[in-house]
Amino acid sequence: MPLDTITLAVVAAIVVIVLAVVAWQIVAGRKVSRARDEIVAARARLEEARAAAAATSGEPADVARANDRVQQERRAVNAATREGEALRKRFPTSLYAGRIPEPQFEEAGGGTAEPPRIAF
């Protein structure tokens, strides 16, 4: 008994939807993993930059270079954290819960700060 066209269309639609969901989850998993790795790497680079800044010889040029590197790494941490938070909002399923580290935005003074609020 051959299948009629309506049954084939319904089955094809279900297959397309399932494949789209699977592809979306694969892409989401890769993006979340990449963001998590970038956050962890940026935080490690920031700690290395802080350790290098603490070990400077005390000459003004060395201190300025070390502080510039710390500031650059702090900005990289904040950017990676913002990207991770955007992905957390984009893919809020329990499949990715806890994979992105908690946000830690830092001010220039080294303390933690809230992300900037945008009023609409």
MIDOSE-1310 file (N, C-alpha, C; in nm, 2 decimals, decimal comma, always signed):
residues 120
mpld	+0,08/-0,12/+0,00/+0,00/+0,00/+0,00/+0,09/+0,12/+0,00; +0,09/+0,20/-0,11/+0,17/+0,32/-0,11/+0,12/+0,43/-0,02; +0,21/+0,51/+0,03/+0,17/+0,62/+0,11/+0,11/+0,74/+0,03; +0,01/+0,80/+0,08/-0,04/+0,91/+0,00/+0,05/+1,04/+0,02
titl	+0,02/+1,14/-0,06/+0,11/+1,26/-0,06/+0,10/+1,34/+0,07; -0,01/+1,34/+0,14/-0,03/+1,41/+0,26/+0,06/+1,35/+0,37; +0,06/+1,22/+0,38/+0,14/+1,15/+0,48/+0,29/+1,18/+0,45; +0,33/+1,17/+0,33/+0,47/+1,20/+0,29/+0,51/+1,34/+0,32
avva	+0,42/+1,43/+0,30/+0,44/+1,57/+0,33/+0,46/+1,60/+0,48; +0,37/+1,53/+0,56/+0,38/+1,55/+0,70/+0,51/+1,48/+0,76; +0,55/+1,37/+0,71/+0,67/+1,30/+0,75/+0,79/+1,38/+0,71; +0,79/+1,44/+0,59/+0,90/+1,52/+0,54/+0,91/+1,65/+0,63
aivv	+0,80/+1,71/+0,67/+0,80/+1,83/+0,75/+0,86/+1,79/+0,89; +0,82/+1,68/+0,94/+0,87/+1,64/+1,07/+1,02/+1,62/+1,07; +1,07/+1,55/+0,96/+1,21/+1,52/+0,94/+1,29/+1,65/+0,93; +1,24/+1,75/+0,86/+1,31/+1,88/+0,84/+1,31/+1,95/+0,97
ivla	+1,21/+1,95/+1,05/+1,20/+2,02/+1,18/+1,30/+1,95/+1,28; +1,31/+1,82/+1,28/+1,40/+1,75/+1,37/+1,55/+1,78/+1,33; +1,57/+1,78/+1,20/+1,71/+1,81/+1,15/+1,75/+1,95/+1,18; +1,65/+2,05/+1,17/+1,68/+2,18/+1,21/+1,71/+2,20/+1,35
vvaw	+1,64/+2,13/+1,44/+1,66/+2,14/+1,58/+1,80/+2,08/+1,62; +1,83/+1,97/+1,56/+1,96/+1,90/+1,58/+2,07/+1,99/+1,54; +2,06/+2,05/+1,42/+2,17/+2,14/+1,37/+2,18/+2,26/+1,46; +2,07/+2,32/+1,51/+2,07/+2,43/+1,60/+2,14/+2,40/+1,73
qiva	+2,12/+2,28/+1,78/+2,18/+2,24/+1,90/+2,33/+2,22/+1,88; +2,37/+2,16/+1,77/+2,51/+2,15/+1,74/+2,58/+2,28/+1,73; +2,52/+2,37/+1,66/+2,58/+2,51/+1,65/+2,59/+2,58/+1,78; +2,48/+2,56/+1,86/+2,48/+2,62/+1,99/+2,59/+2,56/+2,08
grkv	+2,60/+2,43/+2,08/+2,71/+2,37/+2,16/+2,85/+2,42/+2,12; +2,87/+2,43/+1,99/+3,00/+2,48/+1,95/+3,02/+2,63/+1,99; +2,92/+2,71/+1,98/+2,94/+2,85/+2,02/+2,96/+2,86/+2,17; +2,88/+2,79/+2,25/+2,89/+2,80/+2,39/+3,03/+2,74/+2,43
srar	+3,08/+2,64/+2,37/+3,21/+2,59/+2,41/+3,32/+2,68/+2,37; +3,31/+2,75/+2,26/+3,41/+2,85/+2,22/+3,41/+2,97/+2,31; +3,29/+3,01/+2,35/+3,28/+3,13/+2,44/+3,33/+3,09/+2,58; +3,30/+2,97/+2,63/+3,35/+2,93/+2,76/+3,51/+2,92/+2,75
deiv	+3,56/+2,86/+2,65/+3,71/+2,86/+2,64/+3,77/+2,99/+2,63; +3,71/+3,09/+2,56/+3,76/+3,22/+2,55/+3,76/+3,29/+2,68; +3,65/+3,27/+2,76/+3,64/+3,34/+2,89/+3,75/+3,28/+2,98; +3,77/+3,15/+2,99/+3,87/+3,09/+3,07/+4,01/+3,14/+3,03
aara	+4,03/+3,14/+2,90/+4,17/+3,18/+2,85/+4,19/+3,33/+2,88; +4,09/+3,41/+2,87/+4,10/+3,56/+2,90/+4,13/+3,58/+3,04; +4,06/+3,51/+3,13/+4,08/+3,52/+3,27/+4,22/+3,48/+3,31; +4,27/+3,37/+3,25/+4,41/+3,32/+3,27/+4,51/+3,43/+3,23
rlee	+4,49/+3,48/+3,11/+4,58/+3,59/+3,06/+4,58/+3,71/+3,15; +4,46/+3,74/+3,21/+4,46/+3,86/+3,30/+4,54/+3,83/+3,42; +4,53/+3,71/+3,48/+4,61/+3,68/+3,60/+4,76/+3,68/+3,56; +4,79/+3,63/+3,45/+4,94/+3,64/+3,41/+4,98/+3,78/+3,39
araa	+4,90/+3,87/+3,34/+4,93/+4,01/+3,32/+4,95/+4,08/+3,46; +4,86/+4,04/+3,55/+4,87/+4,10/+3,68/+4,99/+4,05/+3,75; +5,03/+3,93/+3,74/+5,15/+3,88/+3,80/+5,27/+3,94/+3,74; +5,27/+3,96/+3,61/+5,38/+4,03/+3,54/+5,39/+4,18/+3,59
aaat	+5,28/+4,24/+3,61/+5,27/+4,38/+3,65/+5,33/+4,39/+3,80; +5,30/+4,29/+3,88/+5,35/+4,29/+4,01/+5,50/+4,27/+4,02; +5,55/+4,20/+3,92/+5,69/+4,17/+3,91/+5,78/+4,27/+3,84; +5,72/+4,38/+3,80/+5,80/+4,48/+3,72/+5,91/+4,54/+3,81
sgep	+6,01/+4,59/+3,74/+6,13/+4,65/+3,81/+6,10/+4,78/+3,88; +6,00/+4,84/+3,84/+5,96/+4,97/+3,91/+6,00/+5,09/+3,82; +6,06/+5,07/+3,71/+6,08/+5,18/+3,61/+5,95/+5,22/+3,55; +5,93/+5,35/+3,54/+5,80/+5,40/+3,49/+5,76/+5,34/+3,35
adva	+5,85/+5,32/+3,26/+5,82/+5,27/+3,13/+5,77/+5,12/+3,15; +5,84/+5,05/+3,23/+5,80/+4,91/+3,25/+5,66/+4,90/+3,32; +5,64/+4,99/+3,42/+5,51/+4,99/+3,49/+5,40/+5,03/+3,40; +5,42/+5,13/+3,31/+5,32/+5,17/+3,22/+5,29/+5,06/+3,12
rand	+5,39/+4,99/+3,07/+5,36/+4,88/+2,98/+5,28/+4,77/+3,05; +5,32/+4,74/+3,17/+5,25/+4,63/+3,24/+5,11/+4,67/+3,27; +5,09/+4,79/+3,31/+4,95/+4,84/+3,34/+4,87/+4,84/+3,21; +4,93/+4,88/+3,10/+4,86/+4,88/+2,97/+4,81/+4,73/+2,93
rvqq	+4,90/+4,64/+2,96/+4,87/+4,50/+2,93/+4,76/+4,45/+3,02; +4,76/+4,49/+3,15/+4,66/+4,45/+3,24/+4,52/+4,51/+3,19; +4,53/+4,63/+3,15/+4,40/+4,70/+3,10/+4,35/+4,63/+2,98; +4,44/+4,59/+2,89/+4,40/+4,53/+2,76/+4,34/+4,39/+2,79
erra	+4,40/+4,32/+2,89/+4,34/+4,19/+2,92/+4,21/+4,20/+3,00; +4,20/+4,30/+3,08/+4,07/+4,33/+3,15/+3,96/+4,35/+3,05; +3,99/+4,43/+2,95/+3,89/+4,46/+2,84/+3,86/+4,33/+2,77; +3,96/+4,24/+2,74/+3,93/+4,11/+2,68/+3,84/+4,03/+2,76
vnaa	+3,86/+4,03/+2,89/+3,78/+3,95/+2,99/+3,63/+4,00/+2,98; +3,62/+4,13/+2,99/+3,48/+4,19/+2,98/+3,41/+4,16/+2,85; +3,49/+4,17/+2,74/+3,43/+4,14/+2,61/+3,38/+3,99/+2,60; +3,47/+3,90/+2,65/+3,44/+3,76/+2,64/+3,32/+3,73/+2,74
treg	+3,31/+3,80/+2,85/+3,20/+3,78/+2,94/+3,07/+3,83/+2,88; +3,08/+3,94/+2,81/+2,95/+3,99/+2,75/+2,91/+3,90/+2,64; +3,00/+3,84/+2,56/+2,96/+3,74/+2,46/+2,90/+3,62/+2,52; +2,96/+3,57/+2,64/+2,91/+3,46/+2,70/+2,77/+3,48/+2,76
ealr	+2,74/+3,60/+2,81/+2,61/+3,64/+2,86/+2,51/+3,65/+2,75; +2,55/+3,70/+2,63/+2,46/+3,70/+2,52/+2,42/+3,56/+2,47; +2,52/+3,47/+2,47/+2,49/+3,33/+2,44/+2,40/+3,26/+2,54; +2,42/+3,30/+2,67/+2,34/+3,24/+2,78/+2,20/+3,28/+2,76
krfp	+2,17/+3,40/+2,71/+2,04/+3,45/+2,68/+1,98/+3,39/+2,56; +2,07/+3,37/+2,46/+2,02/+3,32/+2,33/+1,99/+3,17/+2,34; +2,07/+3,09/+2,42/+2,05/+2,95/+2,43/+2,02/+2,92/+2,58; +1,90/+2,95/+2,63/+1,88/+2,93/+2,77/+1,84/+2,79/+2,82
tsly	+1,86/+2,69/+2,73/+1,81/+2,56/+2,77/+1,90/+2,50/+2,87; +1,85/+2,40/+2,94/+1,92/+2,33/+3,05/+2,04/+2,26/+3,00; +2,04/+2,23/+2,86/+2,16/+2,16/+2,80/+2,29/+2,24/+2,82; +2,28/+2,37/+2,83/+2,39/+2,46/+2,84/+2,40/+2,53/+2,97
agri	+2,31/+2,50/+3,06/+2,32/+2,56/+3,19/+2,44/+2,53/+3,27; +2,51/+2,62/+3,32/+2,63/+2,60/+3,39/+2,76/+2,58/+3,31; +2,75/+2,58/+3,18/+2,87/+2,56/+3,10/+2,94/+2,69/+3,08; +2,87/+2,80/+3,08/+2,93/+2,93/+3,07/+2,96/+2,99/+3,21
pepq	+3,09/+3,03/+3,24/+3,12/+3,07/+3,37/+3,04/+3,19/+3,41; +3,02/+3,21/+3,54/+2,94/+3,33/+3,59/+3,01/+3,45/+3,55; +2,94/+3,56/+3,52/+3,00/+3,68/+3,48/+3,07/+3,75/+3,59; +3,19/+3,80/+3,55/+3,27/+3,88/+3,64/+3,33/+4,00/+3,56
feea	+3,25/+4,11/+3,56/+3,29/+4,23/+3,49/+3,38/+4,30/+3,59; +3,49/+4,36/+3,53/+3,59/+4,43/+3,62/+3,60/+4,58/+3,58; +3,61/+4,66/+3,69/+3,64/+4,80/+3,67/+3,79/+4,82/+3,65; +3,82/+4,95/+3,62/+3,96/+4,98/+3,60/+4,04/+4,96/+3,73
gggt	+3,98/+4,98/+3,84/+4,04/+4,96/+3,97/+4,06/+4,82/+4,01; +4,01/+4,72/+3,94/+4,03/+4,58/+3,97/+3,91/+4,52/+4,04; +3,81/+4,60/+4,09/+3,70/+4,55/+4,15/+3,59/+4,50/+4,05; +3,50/+4,42/+4,10/+3,40/+4,37/+4,01/+3,29/+4,47/+4,00
aepp	+3,23/+4,48/+3,88/+3,13/+4,58/+3,85/+3,01/+4,51/+3,78; +2,90/+4,57/+3,78/+2,78/+4,53/+3,71/+2,80/+4,57/+3,56; +2,75/+4,49/+3,47/+2,76/+4,53/+3,33/+2,68/+4,66/+3,31; +2,71/+4,74/+3,21/+2,64/+4,87/+3,19/+2,50/+4,84/+3,15
riaf	+2,41/+4,92/+3,21/+2,27/+4,91/+3,18/+2,23/+5,00/+3,07; +2,15/+4,96/+2,97/+2,11/+5,04/+2,86/+1,96/+5,06/+2,88; +1,92/+5,19/+2,89/+1,78/+5,22/+2,90/+1,72/+5,24/+2,76; +1,61/+5,18/+2,74/+1,54/+5,19/+2,61/+1,42/+5,29/+2,63
